[in-house]
Each structure stands twice: as structure tokens, then as C-alpha cells.
Amino acid sequence: MINIKIKNDLIRIDGHAKYDEVGKDIVCASVSSIVYTTINGIFNIDQDAISFKDEKRMEIKIKHHSEVIDILIQNMLDLLDDLAKQYPKNINLDKGE
């Protein structure tokens, strides 16, 4: 299962969806695509707005906010939430609420 944990200005993503075998998993590919598209968009606007690590897990730390950065992050979270609703056995989204 992919676990997405959101707490304050930190977003952590780890695990494997196990929807299909590694390299053929459309759920993992969708999560990666959503995250990397958002990260690349933010870096094109302001390279200092976030820090991003992708080692054993993805970790996004929001360092400072702006209207555009917040919209991009919220769009990413909305897309991940929609995906989690479509694949509840493969993605767990914890909004820290």
C-alpha cells in the first residue's frame, strides 16, 4: 500500500500500491506522475519554495508559501485524494486531521 501522510508543511509518500508488479503498476505510476509534475512546476516557479527528497520515500517540505505554490500543492493533494478514493486498497491518505 502507498501511504501518504500530510502534516503541516510536510508530505511523506512511501510504499508500493501492489496493484500490479513493479514496473507495470498504474497506481504507483499515477502517484509518481502527479507528484513529479507538481514538484517540477514548483521548481520552475521558485526553487527555494520546497525541498524534495526521493530516496526510500518521497518527502516534500514546504519552506515558504505563495498563492501559486499553495494552489499547486493543493491541486496535487486533491489529485492524490481522488486517486486514493478510486484505489482504497492501494493508497492510504492521512491528512493529519
N, C-alpha and C positions, 0 to 999 in steps of 0.2 A: 504494500500500500504506500502511496505517496502521502507524506504528512507535510502539511503547510501550516506553519504557526506564525501568527501575526501578533506582535506585542509592541505597542507604542511605535517606535520608528525602526523596528527590526522585523524582517521577514525571513524565515528559515524554511527551506524546502529540502526534504530528503526522502529516501526510499525509492521503491520501484513499484509501478502500478500493477504489474503481473497480469495485465490484460492479455498479453501475448509474450513471446520470448523476446529477450533483449535484442534490439536492432529491428524489431518488427512491431513494437508496441506503440499503437497510435495514441494511447493516453499519455504515455511518457513524452512522446514526440510533441503532442499538443501543449503540454505544460512547458517543455523546453522552449518551444516556439513563442508562446505567449511571454514568457519571462525574458528571453533574449531580445525579442523585438522591442519590449518596453525598455530594457536596460540600454540597448543601442540608441533608442530615441532620446533617452535622458542624457546619455553621454554626448550626443550630438548637440544638445542644448547647453548643458553645463556639466563638465567633467567632475566638478567638485561637489555636486548635489548629493551624490550617493557613493558608497563604497560597495563593491560587489566581489564576492568570492564564489568560486565553483570548484570545490575540492571534493571532499566526501559528501558534502551537501552544499546547496546554494544558500548564500546569505547576502541579503540586501540590507544595508544600513542607510537610512535617510539622514543625511548630515545637515541639510537645510531645505526649507520648503519655499516654494513659489507656486503661483497659481497653476502654471503649466506642469511643473513636476508633480504636484498633487493630483492633477487631472490624469496624468499618465499612470501614476501609481494606482489610483482608484480604478481606472479602466482595467489595468492588469488584474487587480483583485476581483473586480466584477466578472471578468472572463474566467478566472480560476474558480470562482464560486459557481458560475454556470456549468463549468466542466465537472466540478465536484457533484453537482446535483444530477448530472447525466450519468456519472460513473461513481455512485456512492460506495461501491465495493472496492474501488481502486484509489480513491482520493479522500483524505480526511482534511478538512479545512477548519482550523481552530483560530477564530478571530480574537481570542483572548478576552471575550466579553463576559 
